[in-house]
Amino acid sequence: MKTAGFMLAALLVLAPAAFAEVRTHSGAKVSIDIPKEWKQKVDGDKLMMIEPKGDVLVAMRVLDATELKAAAAKVDATVADLVFDLTWQQQQQRNVNGLNAITIDGTGKLKSNGIAVNVMAAIVATPTNKLMLVLVIADSSKLQAHAGELKSILSSIGPAK
């Protein structure tokens, strides 16, 4: 199985994909570029984007927590609803277009079908002083094929204009 660390490494070197629109998460005042062919679903404070074949899911939502420790517990609970046999790597502090974030990579298996997946979770401090979860779940066998799209999506996250 490929490691989750591959996900971030690949995202940093591959070329971006074409995008149709910029979406703004109203609760967090954060924008993100969405590939035109990806399905999108907005449900209150949740924004979900799914690659057309279902190989990759990117979700964003504002967390009710205001402290990092409580936010991390919410991440674990959210991911546990979708993935089992989850193994996390060491978390890292990052700056994403001026927003402070903590990211953590992991691997596991989807509860729905047992497929091996790579998981990336980021807790981002937003311009509204709320914490936002950005969650990526990708079929491990298809990760490399979507690395360019993921790089573009994740590198587009920033304060809404």
URBEL-V527373 format. One line per field, one symbol per residue. phi: phi as a letter, one per 40 degrees, with the letter a starting at -180 (. if undefined). burial: 1 if it has 24 or more other C-alpha atoms within 12 Angstrom, else 0. A space follows every 50 residues. Layout:
phi = ???
burial = ???
This chain:
phi = .cccdddcccccbcccccbcabbbcccbfbbacbddcccbabbgcbbbbb cdcgcbbbbbaccccbbdcccccccdcccccbbbfcbccccbcabbfgbc abbabababcccagccbbbbbbbbccccgbbbcbbbbbddcbdccbdccc dccccccadcc
burial = 01111111011000001000001111111111111001010000011111 10001111111110000100110111011001110101000000010011 11111111110000111111111111100111111111110111011111 11111111100
